Each structure stands twice: as C-alpha cells, then as structure tokens.
Amino acid sequence: MPLMTAALVLLAFVMPLATDMYLPAFPQMTGDLHTDASGVQLTLTAFLVGMGLGQLILGPLSDRFGRRTPILTGGIACVIATAFCALAPSLAWLVVLRFLQGFSGAAGVVIGRAVISDVAKGDKAAKLLGVLMTLMGIAPVIAPVVGGAVIEAGDWRGVFWVLSAASLLALVAAAFAIPESLPPERRHRGGIAATARAVRDVLGNRAYVGYTFCFGMSLAVLFCYLGGASFLFQNLLGLSVGQTSAAFASVGIVSVLAGIAVTKLVGRFKPTSLLRTGLGLMTASSAALCTLSLTGRLNIVAVLVLLYAAFVGISMVSINTAALALERVPEAAGTGSAVLGTAQSLLSAVAAPLVGIGGEHTAVPMFTGMTASALLAIAALRLTRTAAPTVG
C-alpha cells in the first residue's frame, strides 16, 4: 500500500506541477507569444478543459477495462504532449497542446482516486484521499520555485522540458508500483451506452451532485487565484519573478500544512462540520480580499495573510467533499471520480480566463471571482440535505 500510494501521488503530482510551474512566466509569455493576459490565461483554460474531459472519458473507461491500462496509456501520451508544448511556435499551438497534455494527464488523477476507492472505504478512504491530496499539495510549493529558477536561467519553454521529464518519471513509477485494483467480475460492460448510463446514475444522486458541485466551486476559488496571482504579485505589488515564486511557494506551504491538519482531524470531527467551517473561512477571506481590492488598499502582508486563510478553507472543503461525494457512489467509483474531476476542471477553466478581463493592472475580477465561487459552493450544499440512495 505505501508504494502504491507513493506512485499514485507521483503520477498525480504532474498535474499540479503542469498547472503552477509556468505561472511566474505569464507576464514574459505575453510578449513572447504576442498576446495579452487573457490570451496567456487561455493556455491554462485549455489545460483544465482537457483535464476535465479526459477524466470524464478515462474514468468510465477504467470501470470497463480496469485501472492499469488507461493509467499507462495516458501517461505515455502525457509525456509526448508535454514535450511538444516546449516546442510550440505560437499561442494557438500551445493552447492545443496544453489541451492534449491535460486530457492525457487526467488518467493519473481520476484513476488514482478510483484505485483508492477500490481498496478502501469510509474514514480509511477519506484519510488516503487526504494523504494523496496533501502530498500533491507539495507541487504548488515546489512548482513556482523551480519554475522561477528555470525561467530566470532560460525562458518559459524550459519549464515544459522539466515537466516532460517529470511525466516520464511518473510513468515509470506507475508501471512498477500500481497493480490492477479492479477485478474482471467488477468491471462494467457495454461501451459508450453503459458509460452514459453510469454518468446518468451518479448524476441522479442528489447528495453526490451537491458535494461534487461544492468541491468544484472550492477549486474554482483556487483557479481564480492561480489565473491572476502572477499579475497581482508582479504588476500590482511590484514583486520580481523570484519574489513572486516565493509568494506562490508560501501559499503552497500553507495549503500543505492545512491538508495535513485536516487529514488528522478526519475521524475526530464529522466531515460535514469540517466542510462547513472551511466554507466559512474560504468565503470570509475571499470577501475581505475583494474589499481591499475595491478600496485600493492592497498590500503584500494583508494579501498573503488572507490568501493563507482562504487556502486553509479550500483544503477543508476539497478533502471532505471529495470523500463524501465518492462515498455516495461506491459501485461506480471510476465514473464518480471522473464526474468529480470534470466538474472541478471545467468550473476552474471558466474561472481562469475571466480574471484577466480587467487587464493586467487590476485584481478586482480575481477576488470577485473567488468570492462568487465560494458563495456558490455554500449554495451547493443545499442539494445534500435530501439524502439519495447510493449507486450500485
């Protein structure tokens, strides 16, 4: 189990690395690719859309063909797509390649959650998911620092060569350490029609939908931040690329520590209690940031303290909603994980480019998006009040 968990973490590690590692280069990329803030943010959107659709397709396929083959196939494709991102001659090509990178890399994320659901239930599953998400949280700490160093030594294209190497390492780990966790007798047959029925069944579970939408909106808060943070730190607060990397890293460290704390609290407190506490913290801190931005009182200390509070809330919400959602669909874990991840990716994909609407010198759209997403996460919990039977 420890080796398998480590391999799943490494495999899923590539996706947050691919999300965060090139963020400090956004201002540089606007000039190199002859575009603006929204254009560069479109590469993040394409990646998230690809990851969302990849999870929706690859998750159900893993319910039919088993977990191991889709993980390895997706890993190979991700290595190739990531390498080609480094060679992209234009913004249009980079958008397409980022989509392919996200689609193929989704295998490690969605099927990894399904593997955990195959081998553990209840509090044990929540703790394993918490461990997975917490260790994955190290990526946002490492990614901006490594990315900033690569960018200062060369340019943004070097980031994708490093990501390609990381993808290859994850693929090798998966090949040697992740066994097949879904026996043939538990696999679903029937092709596209069966997949559509499985998606329909999990979406018919009201509590599952509520927790899933809450999960997705909590991570939309995160991606509003990711989409606008480089411009906030560099253009509004006057930080250098290296200082921006350090700011990203500090927020990531808080996220990791929060994930560790939340994982330890699982079993001592009800997941729903932790969830509601996280929602309150996430919403209050996002609203405070929005207020500071609207009144022109942004400063680095206040911004970081409030971002730390928001990320503690995001950890509390995301870990518990993921476990609560998958618990509702135990016999369709691959499909349930796919829909969960697709909701996360697509909602985040919508958020990322919207924060650039106001241009490179305002944070109002970024913090307004964070606040609105947090409020929608609270609203989603209303769907969970009427319990529905589990699927299966």
N, C-alpha and C positions, 0 to 999 in steps of 0.2 A: 504493500500500500504506500509506504513513503516514497519509493522510487517512482511509482505510477503518478502520485500526486506531484512530485517534482517535475516529471516530464510534462504533465498537463499544464503546470504553471509556466514552464519554459515555452511550451507551444503557444499558450495564450498570451505570453509576455510580448510576443512580436506585435500584436495589435495595438496595445497602448504605446509601445515604442514607435510604431509607424504613425500613430496619431500625434504624439508630443514632440518627437525628436527634431522635426524640422520647423516647429513653431517660431523659435527665435529668428529664423531666416525670412519670415514673412515680409518685413519691410525691404530686405535685399531682393527678394523674388519679384516684387512689384516692378522694379527697374529691369531686372534681367529678362523677365518674360513680357515686358511691355504691357503691363496691366495695372489694375488698381487693387484696393483692399478686398473688394467683393470678388474680384477675379481670382486672387490667390486663395481666398476662403472657399471658392468653388472646388478647389482640389481636395479640401477636407470634406466637403459635402459629398463629392463623388465617391470618396473612400468609404464614407459612412453609409451611403446608399448601397454600394456594392456589398459591404459587410452585412447590411440588413437583408438584402435579397439572397445573399449567399447562405445566411442562416436559415431563411425560410425554405430554401430548397434542400440544402445539405442536411439539416436536422431531420426532416422526414425521411430522406433517403437513408440516413443511418438507422432509422427504425425498421427499414425494409432489408438493407444489405449488411447490417452490422456496423459497429463503430470504427473499426480499424481501417478498412479500405478507404472510406471517404476522408479520414484524417490524413492518411499518407498521400492520397491523390491531391487533395487541397494544398498540402504542404509543398509538394513539388511545383505546382502551378504558382504558388506564392513566391517562391524563390525566383522563378523566371520573371514574373511580373515586376517584382521589386527591382531587379537588376535593370530592366528596361526603363523604369522610372528615372534612373540616374542618367539615361541617355536621351530623355525626352527633348525634342528640338523646339517645342512650343508649348504654350499653355494648354491648347486643345489636346495635344498628345498626352500631356501629363494628367489631365483630367480623365482621359480614357484609361490610362494605365493605372491610375490610383483606384479607379472603379474595379478593375480586374484584380488588383492587389487586395482590396477589401473583400471582394467576392470569394477569392480562393482562401484567404487567411481566415475567413469566417469559420472554416471547418474546425480549427483548433478551439475556438471559443464555444461554439454551440455544442459540438460533440463532447467537449470536455465536461460541460455541465451535465450532459446526458449520462456520461460514464459515471460521474459521481452519483447521480440519481439511480443508476443501475445497482451500485454496490452499497448504498447507504440510504437510510430513511430517517425522518423525524429530526430530532436535535442533532444526531450524528451528521446528517446531510447538511444541516444549516452550518454546523461547525466546519465541515470540509469545504463548503462553499465559501464560508468566511475566510478560511485559510487561503483558499485559491485566490479570492478577490483581494485579500490583504497583501499577499506576496506579489500579485500582479500590480498592486499599488506602488511597488518599488519602481516600476518602469517610469511613471511620471517624475520620480525623483532623479533617476539616472538620465533619462532621455534628454531633458533640456541642457543638462551639464555637458553630456557627451556631444549633443548636437551643437551647442555653442562652441565647444572646442574644435569640432570638425569644421564648422563654418568659418571660424576665425583663422584656421590653418589653411583652408581652401575655399570652398563655397558650398552651397546647399546641395549640390549633386553628390558630394561625398557622403552626405547623410544616407542616401539611398544605397550606396555601396556597403556601408556598415549594416544597414537593415537587411540587405540581401544575405550577408554573412550570418547574421543572427537568425534569419529564417532557415538557413541551411542547418545550423546547429540544432534548432528546434526540431527540424525534420528527422535528423539522426536520432535524437533523444526519443521521439515518438516511435520510431521504428524498433528500437530496442527495449523500451520500457512500458509501453501501453499495450496490454493484452486485449483480446476481444472480450468485452463485458456483456454482450447481448447474445445469448444462445439462440440457435436457429428456431427453437419452438416458441420464442417470444417475439419473433420478428413479424412485422405486418406485411402482407402481400397485397397486390392489386394495382400497382403502378400509380399513375397520376390521379386516378379516381379515388384510390384509397388515401393518398396524401391529402386530397381536397377534403375527404370526409373526416380525416384526423384533425385537420385545421378547423373545420366546422365544429367538430365536437369540443375541442378545447375552447374555442371562442364562444361556445354555448354555455360555458361555465362562468356564471356571473362573477363569482369571487375571484376566479383566475384572471378574468379580464380587468377587474378593478386593481388587483395587485400588480398586474403587468403594466397597466397604464401609469400607475403611481411610480413604478420602477423606471419606466421610460421617461417620465417628466422629471424625475430627480436627476437623471443623467443628462437631460436637456439643459438643466441648470449648469452642469459641468461643462457642456459643449458651448454654451453661450460664453462662458469664461474662456475656454480654450480658443474660440474663434476671435476674441477681441483682446486677449491679455497682452500679446506682443505689442500691439499698437498702444494699449494703455500704458504699459511699463516704459516703452521707448519714446513714444511721441508725446504723451501727456505728462508722465512723471519724470522723463529725462534720463532714464537708465541706459547704460550701454548694453551691448549684446551679452557680455559676460555677467553683468548685474541682472539682466533680465533672466538669464539661465538660472542664476542663484535664487531669484524670486520664485520662478517656477518650481525649483527644487524644494524650497522651503514649504510651499503649499503642498507639494507631493509628500514630504516627510510627515506633515500633519495628517494627511489623508491615510498614510500607512499606519501611524500610531493610533488614529481613530479606529481603523479597521481591526487592529489587534485588540483594542479595548472592547469594541462591540462584539467580537468573536468570544471574548472571555465572559461577556455579560449574557450571551445566549445560554439559556438553561437556568439562569438565576432570575431573569425577568421575562415576562411574556414578550414574544416578538412584536405583538401589536402595540405594547406600551413603548418599547424602544422605537418602533416605527413612528408613533405619534410625537414622541419627544424630538426625534430627528426632523420631522416635518416642521415643527415649530421653530427650531433653531435655524434650519435652512431658509425658511421664509423670512424670519425677522432680520437675519443678517443680509440677505439679498435686498430687502426693502431699505435697510439702512444705507447700503452702498448706492442704491438708486437715488436716495435723498441727497447724499453727499455730492453725487454727480450733477444732479439738477441744480443744486445751490452753489456749485463751483468750489466746493471745499475739499476736494480730493487731495490726500497726501499719502505718502508711501506707508507710513505706520498704520493709519486708520484703514487703508485698503487691505493691507496684509492681515491685520487682526480680524477684520470682518470676513475676509476670504477663508481664514483658518476656521472660523466658526461655521461658515457655510459648508466647508468640506467635512467637518465632523458630522453635521446633519446629513449630508449626502451619503456618507458611509453608513450611518444608522438606518437610513431609508433603503438604500440599494441592497444591502446584505439581507435584511429581513424580508423585503418584498420579493426578492428572487426565491428565497426558500419557501415562503408562504405560497407563492404562485405555483411552483413546481410540485408542491405537496398536494395541490388540488388535482393534478393530472398524472398520477403515478404510473399508469399503464400507457402513457403516450409522452414519455419524458423527452424524447428527441424532438417531437413536434412542439411540445410545450416550451422547451428551451429555445427552439427556433423562433416561435412567435414572440417569446420574451425578448430575444436578442434583436429581432427585426423591429419591434416596437421601439426599443432603445435606439437603434441606429437611425431609423427613419425620422423619429422625432428630433433626434440630435442633428440630423442632416438638415432639417428645416431651420433649426436654431442657428447653426453656424454662419451661413451667409447673411442672415438678417441683421446680425450685429455690425455688419460693415455698411449698412445702408446710409448711415450718417456721415461716412467718410472715416479718415484715419485720425481725426483730431477730436473725437468725442467718445465718451464711454456711456452716454445715456442709453443708446439702443442695447448695449451689452447688459447693463444692470437692470434695465426694464425687462429684457427677455428672461433674465434669471428670476426676477420676482414673479413674472407671469407664469413661468414654468412651475415654480414652487406652489403657487396658488392652485394651478391645475392638478398638481399631484395630490393636494389636500382634497380637492373635489372628487378625484378618482376613488378615494376610499369609501365614498357613499355606495359604490357598486358592491362592496364586500359585505354590506350589512345583511343582505339576504343570502344565506349560505346555499350553495348549489351542490348537488352530489358530485363526487369525484368521477373523472372519466375512467372507464375501464370496467 
